Amino acid sequence: MMRKRLSREESRELTTKRLLDAAQRLFARKGLSATSVEDIAAEAGYSRGAFYSNFDSKNDLFIEILRRDHRLTHARFVALCDDSMPFEQIYARLRDAYSQQYRDDESFMNWAEARMLAARDPKFRAELSAVDAEKRRDINGLIEYVYRRAGVTPPAPASLIGMGFVSLFEGVKLAMLSAPEDVTPEDAQTVLSVFVEAVIPTFSRKAAQ
């Protein structure tokens, strides 16, 4: 059976995807500064020229990795804001979405790398800020939606609750990766669950009814 010949646009999209996938693996494993353009191209099976045909720089590619990751998270959050879904199901899925905010260690390591780079590089900080603003809008919107569906007045603005959710998750995840012998997945789940129950206890009572 003959394979379908890709159009120029399809071929470009495939090349871009492979470069992004390769860079995501390498950045998570080695870090941004220790990964060269040549490393990324070789990992993806292309030449240096292919890299620069698709991206202006490593930072340009890095931001696109973060945008791509955010788009996946955005889709999950949108699916939660469904008025036809029973509240109990929304609450259960919210907890799952929180525990899976970073789909895997690679995803988290790249966001952690991005935050460290943004702390040192004002130009990159401005680029990351745009992606972070989209993330915050999604998280805040979801929090407002869930409180509204529960008929509960939030104890603080959604922006602050969202910041708490994200900050705690990132801190716990980093502790798990940096000291896995001290912080087990079970420990992490307990910490996150305690925070959820403390901030939105009415949700769990309602979900149990």
N, C-alpha and C positions, 0 to 999 in steps of 0.2 A: 504494500500500500504506500503510495507516494505521500510524503508529508506536504502539508499546505505551505506554500511559499509565503513568508511574512511580508507585509507591506513595509514601506520605509518607516511609517509611524509605529507599527507594531514592533519592528526590529529595534527602534530607538527606545520604546517603552520597556522591552525586555532587557536591553543593555542597562538602562537606568535602574531597573529593579535588581539586577544582579550586582551592580555596583553598590547599591544601597544595602543589600543583604550582606555582601562581603564586608563592607565598612562597619556595619552594625556588629558583626561577629568580632572583627579585629579591634574596634574601639573598646568593646566590652572586655576583651581579653588582654589587650596591651596598653590601652589608653590612646587618646588622640595624638599626643605629641610623639609617641613612640611608633606610630603607624604612618608610613609614608604613602604618597600617592601611588608609587610603584607597588607597594604591598597590596593596596586595595585593588589595583588593576589586575595584578597577578592572581589574587584570591578569586576574583570574578572571572578570570580567564580572558582578560583583554589587555590591550596595550595602554601605555601612559596616555597616548593620544585619545583613546576612547574615553578616558576619564575626563579630559579637558574638553571633549566634545559635548559633555553632558553637564559638567559642573565647573565653576570658576575656581573653586578652592576646596580644601578639606572642610573648612568651616561652613561653606555653602552646602556641601553634601551633608554635613552633620545636622544642620538646621532642618534639612529635608527629612532626615531620619526621624527627628523629633516630631515634625509635622505629620509624617506618616503614622507614627505611633499614636499621636493624638487623635487622628481621624478614626482609628479603630476604637479608642475609648469613647469618642463622641458618639459613634454608632450605638454602643452599648447603653450609654446614658439616654439617648433619644428613645430607645426601645423601652426604657423604664417609665417614661412619662406617657402612660397609656391609660386613659380614663376608663377603658373597658376592662382593664385588668383588676381583679380583686386586690384590696389593699394588702392583705396578707401575703400575696404573691409578690407585690411590689417591694414590701419590706424585706422578704427573703432574698430577692434579687439584689436589692440595695446592699445588703450585707455581703453577698457574693462579689458584687462589683467593687466594693471597698477592699476586700481581701485580695482581689485580682487586679487592682488598679494598674500595676505593672505586670504585664502578662507573664514575664519570666525574668530570670536574673539578668539576661542580656539587656532587656528593656530598661530595667532599673539602673544598671551600671551606666548606661548611656545617659540617662537623665542626671545621675549623680555627677558624671563627668561634665555634663553641660553646666550644672550649677557651679562647680568649682571653676570652670573656665570663665563663666560670667562674673564671678567674684574678682577675677584678675584682669579681664579684658573688657573695657567699657563698650567697645564696638560690638563684640559678641553679645554682651549683656543686653544691648538694645534689640538685637535680633531675637534673642531668646524671650525677651519680654513680650514680644508680639504673640509668640506661641503660648506663653504662659497666660496671657490675658484671655485667650480663647479657652484654655483649660479652666481657668477660674470662672468664666461665664457659665460653662457647662456644669461645673460642680455646684456653683451657687444656685443656678437654675434648678438643678435636681433637688437640692436641699429645700428650696422654697416650695417646690412641687410636692415633695413628700410631706412636709409639715402641713401644707394646705389640704392634702388628701386625708391626713390624719385628724384634721380639725384642731391642731395644737398650735399655740403661739410659740415661736422659737424663743429660746432664752437669750439669744444674741443675734445680731445681723447675720444673714446667711454667709456673707463674705468672711466673717470671723470664724464661724463654725467650719466652713470649708477649709480655711487656713489651718485650723486645728486638725481636721481629718488628714489632710495632706502631710502636714509636718510630722504628726505622730507616725503615720504609715512609713514615711521616708526614714525616720529615725529608727524605727523598729526593724525595717528591712536592712538598713545599713548595719545594725547591730548583729543581725542574723548572719550576714555575709562576712563580716569582719571577725566575729567570734562565734562560729557555729557550735562550738562545744559548750558555750555558755547560754546561748539563746536558741532554743529549739523552735521548730514551727508551731508546736503546741503552745509554748510560752507566748509566742508572738500573737497567735490567735486569741489567747486569753486576754492579753493586754488590749488588743483592738476591740474585742467584744465588750470589755469593761468600759472602754471609752464610749462606744456606741450606746450602751445601756445607760451610762451616766448622762449623756447629752440628750438622748431621745428615749427615755424610759417608757413614755406613754405608747410609743410605737410598738414595743415588744408586748405590752399588756394587751393592746388592741389586736395584735397579730395572733395572740394566744386564744382570743375569744372565738 
